[in-house]
Amino acid sequence: MSLKSKLATTLLSSAVGLSASFGAVAAEQTYVTIGTGGQTGVYYVVGQSICRLVNRGTDEHGIKCTAPSTGGSVANINAIRQGQQDMGMAQSDWQNYALKGTTHKSFEEQGAFKDLRALFAVHNEPFTVVARADAGVESFDDLVGKRVNLQNPGSGTRGTMEVLMDKKGWTRDSFKLAAELKASEQAQALCDNKIDVMIYSVGHPSGAIKEATTSCDAKVIPVTGAIIDKLISENAYYAPATIKGGMYKGSEADVLTFGNAATMVTSAKVDADTVYLVVKSVFDNFARFKKLHPAFANLNPKDMIANGLSAPLHEGAVRYYKEKGWM
């Protein structure tokens, strides 16, 4: 064999070996998808923030994380149940309803989601109502006869609004218009005078609420009364909430409402080592995580693994929390 032929054979062998090596690395990599919400909401920030922390260590642990925008709480839970997502954000009330198979049509049809598992709670989410200043809305009851965006089917906000509508005896016909715009679309619709009222269960400060209150004359409306008090007293996943005055233009005084917690959920079928590494990526870099959004500023790890969680903790999360001495 000539020197030229030997050199060609050596290069070919090296290329094949290198290709096999890259193939082995690719085969070992695990892909994790976290469902979030609208791109103007805090769910999207949470998912993107978690993935950013996870992906910092991809070379070490082999997990690659993505966090696409989705329809929200109900959509995320259903996608996890169907194996289309590994994890996702969900309001604490919808975590409870999915576990029991109640309240929402899709949950009732599928039955109790017994494999639903919790990872941790994140920020609190006040149920926030914003109305145009010229809409004649001063209280939640004033929504009757107005053009109201109920949000898209599949969002936690829409689900909570439907719970309130049921308690109030309202139907879609109670409103002049019952719109189904996504969270990211409603601020512009409000300021374009296409709707009178937008609603959003969201952590504060919220980009969407800021957009609405700075782009046009709008204000945050209180959500209070006997029905709200009863809802809170009967359900541990709801609590009184206050939206601080001065946070948004047009709302200088504190606004009283109620809310729940944003939670991170998964399925018992998701690999424990994968869950462990995702949780570890968040809490081992917790100071960095808290800086990624103002709504995270006052988070406390021990509260995050105890508050707002109806579903059992995933075994991978429990392993990490026990290592930290939190359980």
N, C-alpha and C positions, 0 to 999 in steps of 0.2 A: 504493500500500500504506500502510495506517495505521501510526502510530508503534507501536501495540500489536502489530500483525502483524509489523513489522520486529523488534521486541524478542523476540517468540516465535521467529522464524526464527533470530536470532542465538544465542539460548540453546540451541536445538535443534542448531545447527551445532557449538557449543562442546561440548555433551554427546557428540555423535557423535565429535568429535575426541578428547575425553578418553577415551572408551570404546576407541577404536582404539589410543590410546597405552598404556592399561592392558593391552589384548590383546597388544600387541607385547612388553611386559615379561613377561607370563605365558608367552608362547611361547618366550622366551629362557631361562626358568628351567629348570635341570636338577635332577631328583630322584634322589637316591642312597639306596639302602637297604643297611644294614649288618646282617647276621645276627649275633646274639650268643649267648645261652644262657639259662639260668634266671635269674630276676630276683634271686636271692640270690647269684649267682655273680659273679666278677670280669669274665667276658666281657661281661656286661650293662653293667657300669660302663665298660669299655673303649669299647664301641660308643657309649654315651650320651655319654661324655667327648669322643670324636672328633667326634661330631655337634654337640656344644655349641660346639667350636672352629670347625668348618666354618660353622655357622650364624651365628656372629658376623660373618662377612664376606659373607653372602648378598647384601646390597645391592650389593657390589662385583663379586663373581664369578658370581652367579646360581645357585649350587648350594644346594639345600635337602636336608638330610640327616635321615634317620630311622633308628633302630636298635631294631627290635622284639625282644622275647624270642623265642627259637627253641629247637629241640631240641638244638642244639649243633654240634660240629665236622662230623660226617658229614652232618647235615641241611643245614648251611650250604654245604658244598662241593657237594652235589648241587643245591641251589637255585641256586647260582652257575652251575653247568654248564648248567642248564635255563633260564637267563635270568630267574629269578624274583627273584634278589638280585644286586646289583652287587658287593658285597664281603662279607666275613664273617670271623669268628674261627674258628680251627681249631688243634688241637694239632699240634705239629711232626711227630709220627709219622703222623697222618692226612693231613697235607699230602703226605708221602712216599708213603703207600699209594695215595692218589688219583692222584697223578702217574703211578704205575706200574700202576695198575689191579689191585691185589692186596689180599689180607687180608679185606676186607669184601665181602659178597655183592653189594651194589649197585655197588661199584667194579669187581668182577670181571665183572659182567653188562654194564656199560657200556664196559669197556676203559679203557686209560690216558687220563687227562684231560690231553692234551698242551697244551691252552690254559690250564692252571692257572698262575697267576702269584702271586708273593709281593710284599708291600709292605714289611713289617718284622716283626720279632719283638717281643713285649712282655715280660711278666713270665715267670718260671719257674713251673711247675706241678707240685709234688710230688704223686704218687699217694698220696692220704690215706685211711686206713682208720680209722673211728671205731666203737668197740664199747661197748655198755652195760657198766658195771662188773660187773654180775651175770651176764654172758653166758658167762664162762669162756673168753674170748678173750685170749690173750697174744701170739700170733704170727699171721702170715698163714695158715699151715697150719691153724690152729684154726678157720677159717671153715667147714671141712667139717662138715656136719650142723647148721649154724646157719641162722637166718632172715636172709638177706642181700639187701639191695637192690642189684641190678645196674645200676640206673639205666635210663632210657628208651632204647629203640632209637633210634639217630641221634645219641646223645651220644658225645663222644670218650671220656669215662670208661667208658661201656659197652663201647666198642670195645677200649680198653686192657685192661679186665677180661677180655674174651673172649680176647685174646691170652694173658694170664696163665693163664686156665683151660685153654687148649689146651696150653701148656707144662707145666702141672701134671697134665694128663690128667683134668681135672675136666669134668663136664657140669652142667647145671641140676639133675640128680638128685643131685648131690653135696651139695646143700644141703637143709635141711628146708623152706625156702621160698626161691624165687628171685623176688623182687619186681622190678617195673619202674617204680617211682615216679620222678617227675622230681626233679631236684636240689633244687628248692624245697620238695618235700613230705617229704623223707626225715628231716630233723631232728625234726619233730613225730612222725613215725611211730616213730622210735627212742625218743623219750621217752614215747610212748603205749604202749610195749612191744608194738608190732606187728611190729617187726624187731629183730634183735640187732645188726646191723652195717650201716653206711652207708659208701659209698665215694665219693670225689670227687677228680678231678684238678683242682686249683684253686690260685690264687695265695693267699698268706697275708699278713696275717690274713684269714680268710674269715668272712663273716657267718653262713653256714650252719653251720660248725664251731663258732663261738661260741654259736650258738643251741642246738646239741645238748649242748655241754659245760656250759652254764650252766643249762639247763632241767631237766637230770637228771644222774645220775652216769654219766659216760661218759669214755672216754680214747682217745687216738690210739695206734694199734697199728703197730709197725715192719713194714716189708715188705722183707725181706732174705733172703739165702741164695744157694746156687749157681746156681739157675735165674735169679734176678734179676741176679746178676753176669754170667752168660753173655749175657743179653738186652742189658745195657748194653755189653758188650764187642763185640757183633756189630752194634750199631746206633748210629750217631753221633748220632741225634736223642734218645737216652736218656742220662741222666747220673745219678750218685748225687745224692741230695738230703737235706737235713736240715730237719726242722720244729723250730724252736727251742723249748727247754723254757721253760715259764712263759707261753707265748703263749695257751694254753688251760687252763682249770681241769681238774685231774685228770691233767695231763701236765706235770710239773715238770721232767723231764729231756729232753734232746734226743732226738728220734725219727728213726731212719734209715729212708729209703725211697729211691725213685728217681723221676725225673720227666722232663718235657720242657718245651718252650717254647710259650707261647701265641703264635700268629702271625696276622697279618692277610693274607688272600688275596683274589684277584680273578681275573678272566679276561682273557686277551689281547684279547678282543673289547670290553672296556670302554674307552671313549675315553681316550686318553693325557692330554689336557688336564684331564679330570675327575680322573683318578688323581693327576696332578701337584698339583692344587689341594687335594685331600684330604690328601696327604702334607705339603704345604707348611703347611697349617693346623695340623697336629700339631707339626711341628718348628720352625716359626716362633714357636710359643707353647709351647715345650717345658717351660719352668719352670712354667707354669700347669698343663700336662698332668700333670706329676709330682706335683702336690699333690692330684690328684683321687682318689687311692687310695693307701694305705700300700704296696701291692705295687709301685707305680711309683717309689718313692723312690730306688732305686739304679740306675735305668735310664741307659744310656749310648748315645747315638745310633749311634756307630760299631759297637758290639756288636749293636745292634738290626737293622742291615742286613747282618749277616754270620752270626750264630748261629742255628741251628735252621731254616734255610731250605733246603728241598730243591728247590722249584720255582724257575725263573728269576725274577729281579726284573722287574716290569712296566716297560715303556719310560718311562711317565710318572714312575714313582718314580726310575728311573735318571737321568732328566733333572734332577730336583731334587737328588739326591745328588751329581751331578757339579758342579752349580752351587755346592754347599756345599764342594766339595773333598774329599768323603768317599770318592770313587772316582777 
